Amino acid sequence: MKIWLLLALCHIAYGYNYYMLAMQDWCESTYQIHGLWPQYNATSWPENCGGPAYEEITNITLLNQMNAEWANCNQPPSSLWSHEWSKHMTCILKQYPGQYTQTSLFQLVLDLFRETRVADYCNNGVSDCYTCYDLSFTAMACPP
């Protein structure tokens, strides 16, 4: 097996290269959070990594923030949050075992979104836009 393939397989098995914060123009024609997605590269990512099941949010402060910035339009908001938790955020837990809870990860996504100048990434009438972060959650250019 060529060494580059072996290194690539090891990297895929143990970690991601960056995170992508997906934002979407939906609901009331305002950009909101879609989710935070671990990425190997621009065309490859992990999903459905297992781990704890989604739990309904009971923290009122967090729930109010989620409803304001991570809404699901005409669907129950928890259906989007549950989907994002199971599909993407459990993979973040695998990257950082024991460092995050569901509440702290949702809060991290909200904080990243608030720090983002949405107009810098979401313009020209696009409905989906993204900003990227390194593994320390520092903003970076999204890879092509």
C-alpha positions in Angstrom: 0.0 0.0 0.0 1.4 3.4 -0.9 2.4 5.5 2.1 0.1 8.4 1.1 -2.9 6.2 1.1 -2.0 4.7 4.5 -1.6 8.2 5.9 -4.9 9.3 4.5 -6.7 6.3 5.9 -5.2 6.9 9.3 -6.2 10.5 9.2 -9.7 9.7 8.2 -10.0 7.1 11.0 -8.7 9.5 13.7 -9.6 13.0 12.9 -10.9 15.8 10.8 -9.2 18.7 9.1 -11.6 21.5 9.8 -15.2 22.4 10.6 -17.8 24.1 8.4 -20.5 26.3 9.8 -23.4 26.0 7.4 -25.9 28.9 7.3 -29.0 29.0 5.3 -31.5 31.7 4.2 -34.8 30.2 5.3 -37.8 30.8 7.4 -38.2 34.6 7.4 -35.6 35.3 4.7 -32.9 35.7 7.3 -29.7 33.7 7.6 -29.8 31.2 10.4 -27.7 28.2 11.5 -28.0 25.0 9.6 -25.3 23.2 11.5 -21.6 22.7 12.3 -20.1 20.0 10.2 -16.7 18.2 10.6 -14.9 17.9 7.3 -12.0 15.7 6.0 -12.0 17.9 2.9 -14.4 19.8 0.7 -16.0 16.6 -0.6 -15.6 14.2 2.3 -17.0 14.2 5.8 -18.0 11.9 8.6 -21.6 11.4 9.6 -23.7 9.5 12.0 -20.8 8.7 14.3 -22.9 7.2 17.1 -22.7 8.3 20.7 -25.4 9.8 23.0 -28.9 10.3 21.6 -30.3 13.8 21.3 -32.0 15.0 24.4 -34.7 17.7 24.3 -33.2 21.0 25.4 -34.5 22.1 28.8 -32.2 25.0 29.5 -34.5 28.0 28.9 -31.7 30.4 28.0 -30.2 28.0 25.4 -33.6 27.1 24.1 -34.5 30.7 23.5 -31.2 31.3 21.7 -31.7 28.2 19.6 -35.2 29.2 18.6 -33.9 32.7 17.6 -30.8 31.6 15.6 -31.3 28.0 14.7 -35.0 27.7 13.8 -36.6 25.1 11.6 -39.3 27.2 10.0 -42.6 25.4 10.0 -41.3 22.2 11.5 -40.7 21.5 15.2 -37.3 23.0 15.8 -36.1 20.0 17.7 -36.4 17.9 14.6 -33.6 19.9 13.0 -31.5 19.9 16.2 -31.9 16.2 16.6 -30.9 15.6 13.0 -27.8 17.8 13.2 -26.9 16.2 16.6 -27.1 12.7 15.2 -25.6 13.3 11.8 -22.8 15.8 12.5 -22.3 16.7 16.1 -21.8 13.2 17.4 -18.7 13.2 15.1 -17.4 16.2 16.9 -17.7 14.3 20.2 -15.5 11.6 18.7 -12.8 14.1 17.9 -12.8 15.5 21.4 -13.9 12.7 23.8 -15.1 14.0 27.1 -14.7 17.6 26.3 -18.2 18.5 25.2 -21.8 17.8 26.1 -24.8 18.4 23.9 -25.4 21.7 25.6 -21.9 22.9 25.3 -21.7 22.0 21.6 -24.9 23.7 20.8 -23.6 26.8 22.7 -20.3 26.6 20.7 -22.2 26.7 17.4 -24.3 29.6 18.6 -21.2 31.5 19.7 -19.5 30.8 16.3 -22.5 32.0 14.5 -22.7 35.2 16.5 -19.0 35.9 15.9 -19.5 35.5 12.1 -20.1 38.5 10.0 -22.8 36.8 8.0 -22.8 39.4 5.2 -19.1 38.5 4.5 -20.1 34.9 3.6 -23.8 35.1 2.6 -24.5 37.5 -0.2 -25.4 37.7 -3.9 -28.7 35.9 -3.2 -27.2 32.6 -2.3 -29.4 30.5 0.0 -26.6 28.4 1.5 -23.3 29.8 2.7 -20.4 28.6 4.9 -17.6 29.7 7.0 -14.8 27.4 8.2 -12.9 26.8 11.4 -9.7 25.0 12.2 -9.7 22.3 14.8 -9.3 24.9 17.6 -12.4 26.7 16.2 -10.5 29.6 14.9 -11.9 31.1 11.7 -10.1 30.1 8.5 -10.6 30.2 4.7 -12.8 27.3 3.5 -10.7 24.9 1.4 -11.8 24.8 -2.3 
